[in-house]
Structures are given as structure tokens and as C-alpha cells.
Amino acid sequence: MKFIFSFLLGFIILFANDISEFDDEFKDKTEVFDPLSRYNRAMTNVNDFLYENLLNPTLKGYNYIIPQPAREAVDNFFDNLMFPVRFVNNVLQLKFKEAGEETLRFVANTIIGFGGLTDGAKYYNLQRHDEDFGQTLGFWGVGSGFHIVLPLVGPYNLRDLLGFWGDYFVNPITFVDPQASSNGIKIYQKLNNISLDVDAYDRLKKDAVDLYPFLRDAYEQRRNYLIKE
């Protein structure tokens, strides 16, 4: 069972982090520290194969069964639940105005958004400010370290691996007992999120001449962009 959770979570982490936004940040060419490039290239091909032949068909089947309004309501609910992650990291980056707006947004979505099922905050023009521990470490000057593609997990750098564990202990779903239920909820959260734009990954890679360096550079440049904004 743990293997299955790890397997699905790997795809999710690899492809869920706002793939559709990659194009916007894939502009500034930067050097990537990549001493594991041969291994990373092989693992990227494995992950790509499994995505196209396992995750993509599964998500299209899910979309056929579950109507989009229901999937959007689920996504809104989980987005509201992730308030602590965004709030803590905004504070740690001294973005107090954004942290305050996040708090108001959480209150609005919880009260008039029926527990977060709808985006009640939009009526007050309250914006979401996504921040995570990887960005917080980058904000305070921690370098990205080497790039690595984890088996069944996907592209990361050393800084974001450390940040992942920071977010893990702020995420309220982490504390659901038993652990198997916590993992299952996290997997479903991400699968549902990806289902809202299931073709985003194919659009991203359609112009890639060489998939591994394309995804590597897109990942690193996007993370740098998010840290600087």
C-alpha cells in the first residue's frame, strides 16, 4: 500500500505544481547545477512514460465520471484548507500584507463560501498568495543545490526537498490519522487539481526538442521566478 501511495504521489508532485504556468517563467536562461544529469535523464523518461500511460488515462476517466463543477468545488475546498501553508510562508518572508490578505480570504471562503467549496473571497477581490518553504529558503538566500529527478516523484532541487518537509508539517492533512488516510487525501487532492486541466503537461512538452533539459530548466527557472516575485 505504501508503494502505491508513493507511486501516485510521485506523479502528482512531478506534474501538479501549476504546469500551465511554466511557459510564463520559461524565459530567463540560467545555469543549472546538474552533476546527476545521466541519471536524471533516464528517470525523466520513466516518469514521462508512466504519466502518459497510467496517470493521463486515469484522469480522463475521472473527468468522465465527475462533472467539472463538482471537481472545482473540491479544488476550492482543498485550496482553502491549505491556508496555513501560505500564511506561515508569507510571514516567514516578511510579506505581512499578503499574510493578512490570506487570512481575510480564508475567513471569507469559510463563512460565505460554504466551508471553502466556493470562492467567496472573489467578491471582495481578495487574492491568493502562494508561498512554500522552498521559496522561503530561497528568499533567505539558500541556494538551489543540485537538480535531481526522484524515482516516481519527479524534478526537485536540494533546496525544495528541504522545503517539502517544512510544508509537510504545516499542512493540516498531515495530521489526519491513520497515516494511510492522510496520504490518500493528499493524493486525491492533487489528482483532482490536475483533472481540471489534464492536457497541461502535453501542451507544455509539445515543443520540447529534448524533454529532460526542457523540463529541468523550466522547473528551475520557474522556482527562481517564484522566489523573486
C-alpha positions in Angstrom: 0.0 0.0 0.0 2.8 2.4 0.9 4.4 1.7 -2.5 1.1 2.6 -4.3 0.9 5.9 -2.4 4.5 6.7 -3.2 3.9 5.9 -6.8 0.9 8.1 -7.2 2.3 10.9 -5.1 5.4 10.9 -7.3 3.4 11.7 -10.4 1.4 14.2 -8.5 4.4 16.2 -7.3 6.0 16.0 -10.7 3.1 17.3 -12.6 0.8 19.1 -10.3 2.7 22.2 -9.5 0.9 24.6 -11.9 2.4 23.1 -15.0 0.4 25.5 -17.1 2.4 28.4 -15.5 5.7 27.1 -16.7 5.5 28.9 -20.0 5.3 32.2 -18.4 8.6 31.8 -16.5 10.5 29.8 -19.1 12.3 32.9 -20.4 15.4 33.7 -18.4 18.2 31.2 -19.2 20.1 30.2 -16.1 22.8 27.6 -15.5 21.7 24.5 -13.5 24.0 22.6 -11.3 23.4 19.1 -12.7 26.0 16.5 -11.7 23.4 13.7 -11.9 22.3 14.5 -15.5 22.6 11.0 -16.9 20.6 9.5 -14.1 18.1 12.4 -14.2 17.5 12.0 -18.0 16.7 8.3 -17.6 14.4 8.9 -14.7 12.6 11.6 -16.6 11.9 9.2 -19.4 10.5 6.6 -17.0 8.2 9.2 -15.3 7.0 10.5 -18.7 6.1 7.0 -19.9 4.2 6.3 -16.7 2.4 9.6 -16.9 1.2 9.1 -20.4 0.2 5.5 -20.0 -1.2 5.5 -16.4 -2.0 8.9 -14.9 -3.4 10.6 -18.0 -5.9 7.8 -18.9 -6.9 7.6 -15.2 -7.6 11.3 -15.0 -9.6 11.3 -18.2 -11.8 8.5 -16.8 -12.2 10.5 -13.6 -13.3 13.6 -15.6 -15.8 11.5 -17.5 -17.5 10.4 -14.2 -17.2 13.5 -12.1 -18.6 16.8 -13.6 -16.4 19.8 -13.7 -18.4 21.9 -11.2 -18.0 19.2 -8.6 -14.3 19.0 -9.2 -14.0 22.7 -9.0 -15.8 22.7 -5.6 -13.4 20.0 -4.3 -10.4 22.1 -5.5 -11.8 25.2 -3.8 -12.2 23.2 -0.6 -8.6 22.0 -0.5 -7.3 25.4 -1.6 -9.0 26.9 1.5 -7.6 24.1 3.7 -4.0 25.0 2.6 -4.3 28.4 4.2 -1.8 27.6 7.0 1.0 26.8 4.4 0.5 30.0 2.6 0.1 32.1 5.7 3.2 30.8 7.5 5.4 31.2 4.5 4.2 34.7 3.7 5.1 35.6 7.3 8.5 34.0 7.2 9.2 36.0 4.1 8.1 39.2 5.8 5.1 39.6 3.5 2.8 40.7 6.2 0.3 42.4 3.9 -0.1 39.3 1.8 -0.4 37.2 5.0 -3.2 39.4 6.2 -5.0 39.2 2.9 -4.6 35.4 3.0 -6.3 35.5 6.5 -9.2 37.5 5.2 -9.5 35.3 2.2 -9.7 32.2 4.5 -12.4 33.8 6.6 -14.5 34.9 3.6 -14.2 31.5 1.9 -15.1 29.6 5.1 -18.1 31.7 6.0 -19.7 32.8 2.8 -18.0 30.2 0.6 -19.7 27.3 2.4 -16.6 26.0 4.1 -14.4 26.8 1.1 -16.5 24.9 -1.5 -17.0 28.2 -3.4 -14.6 31.1 -3.8 -16.4 33.6 -1.7 -13.3 35.8 -1.4 -13.6 36.8 -5.1 -16.5 39.1 -4.2 -14.1 41.1 -2.0 -11.2 41.0 -4.5 -9.0 39.1 -2.0 -6.1 37.4 -3.9 -4.3 34.2 -3.1 -0.5 34.5 -2.4 1.1 31.1 -2.9 4.3 30.6 -1.0 6.0 27.5 0.2 9.1 26.6 2.3 11.3 26.1 -0.7 10.5 29.7 -1.7 11.1 30.8 1.9 14.6 29.2 1.9 15.3 30.9 -1.4 14.1 34.2 0.0 16.7 34.0 2.8 19.5 33.3 0.4 19.6 29.5 0.4 20.9 28.2 -3.0 19.1 25.7 -5.0 21.7 23.0 -4.8 21.9 20.2 -7.4 19.0 19.2 -9.6 17.6 15.7 -9.1 14.7 13.7 -10.6 13.4 11.4 -7.9 12.0 8.0 -8.8 8.3 8.3 -9.1 8.5 11.8 -7.5 9.9 14.0 -10.3 12.1 17.1 -10.6 13.4 18.8 -7.5 16.5 20.5 -6.3 18.1 20.2 -2.9 16.5 23.4 -1.5 13.0 22.3 -2.5 13.5 18.9 -1.0 14.2 20.6 2.4 11.2 22.9 1.8 8.9 19.9 1.1 9.4 18.7 4.7 8.7 22.2 6.1 5.4 22.3 4.3 4.7 18.8 5.3 4.4 19.8 9.0 2.3 22.8 8.3 -0.2 21.0 6.0 -3.3 20.2 8.2 -3.9 17.0 6.2 -0.6 15.6 7.5 -2.2 15.2 10.9 -5.1 13.0 9.7 -4.9 9.7 11.4 -4.2 7.0 10.3 -1.3 7.9 8.0 -2.7 5.9 5.1 -5.8 8.2 5.2 -3.6 11.3 5.2 -1.7 10.1 2.2 -4.9 9.1 0.4 -6.4 12.5 0.9 -3.3 14.3 -0.3 -3.2 12.1 -3.4 -6.9 12.7 -4.2 -6.4 16.5 -3.7 -3.7 16.6 -6.3 -5.3 14.3 -8.7 -8.5 16.4 -8.6 -6.4 19.5 -9.2 -4.7 18.1 -12.2 -8.0 16.9 -13.6 -9.1 20.5 -14.1 -6.5 20.8 -16.9 -5.5 17.3 -17.7 -3.8 18.3 -21.0 -1.5 20.9 -19.5 1.5 18.5 -19.4 1.1 17.6 -23.1 0.9 21.3 -24.1 4.0 22.0 -22.0 6.2 19.4 -23.7 4.9 19.6 -27.2 7.6 21.9 -28.4 10.4 20.2 -26.4 13.3 19.0 -28.6 14.9 17.2 -25.7 12.5 16.5 -22.9 14.8 16.3 -19.9 16.7 19.6 -20.2 13.5 21.3 -21.2 11.7 20.2 -18.0 14.8 20.7 -15.9 15.3 24.3 -17.0 11.6 25.0 -16.8 11.4 23.8 -13.2 14.5 25.7 -12.0 13.5 28.9 -13.8 10.0 28.8 -12.5 11.2 28.3 -9.0 13.6 31.2 -9.3 10.8 33.3 -10.7 8.5 32.5 -7.8 11.2 33.3 -5.2 11.9 36.7 -6.8 8.3 37.8 -7.2 
